Amino acid sequence: MTIVLHRHCRELGYCNRGLREWFSREGLDWAGFLKHGIAADTLRAKNNAMAARAISKAEGELRGQQ
């Protein structure tokens, strides 16, 4: 299972304010995301282009480590 971390979003240039607002609108746990990340499948279900980029970033990192 791929976990998207806060740093993946920051590396893409996403701002915390926008992320917090989006998490709130989508009913996602911001504090949990900061501490533990969020499952890529949870983000994928939101069908959001910016979330898809963060998922790709996290998955690309995993592929690079194998």
C-alpha positions in Angstrom: 0.0 0.0 0.0 1.3 3.4 -1.0 1.3 6.1 1.6 1.3 9.8 0.5 3.2 11.9 3.0 3.1 15.6 3.7 6.5 16.1 2.2 5.4 14.6 -1.1 2.8 17.4 -1.4 5.3 20.1 -0.3 7.8 18.8 -2.9 5.2 19.5 -5.5 4.8 23.0 -4.2 1.4 22.6 -2.5 0.8 25.1 0.3 -0.3 24.0 3.7 -3.2 26.4 3.7 -4.7 25.0 0.5 -4.0 21.4 1.7 -5.7 22.0 5.0 -8.8 23.6 3.3 -9.0 20.7 0.9 -8.7 18.1 3.6 -11.4 19.9 5.6 -13.8 20.0 2.6 -13.2 16.4 1.8 -13.6 15.3 5.4 -10.0 14.0 5.7 -7.9 13.9 8.9 -5.3 16.7 8.5 -3.5 15.9 11.8 -3.4 12.2 10.9 -2.0 13.1 7.5 0.8 15.2 9.0 1.8 12.4 11.4 1.3 9.3 9.4 0.4 10.2 5.8 -2.6 9.0 4.0 -3.3 5.9 1.9 -3.1 6.6 -1.8 -6.4 4.7 -2.4 -8.1 7.2 -0.1 -6.9 10.1 -2.1 -7.5 8.3 -5.4 -11.1 7.9 -4.5 -11.4 11.7 -4.4 -10.8 11.9 -8.2 -8.7 15.1 -7.9 -5.8 16.0 -10.2 -3.6 17.5 -7.5 -4.1 14.4 -5.3 -3.2 12.2 -8.4 0.1 14.1 -8.7 0.9 13.5 -5.0 0.1 9.8 -5.5 2.4 9.6 -8.5 5.2 11.3 -6.5 4.8 8.8 -3.7 4.6 5.8 -6.1 7.6 7.0 -8.1 9.6 7.2 -4.9 8.7 3.6 -4.0 9.7 2.4 -7.5 13.0 4.2 -7.2 13.7 2.4 -3.9 13.1 -1.1 -5.2 
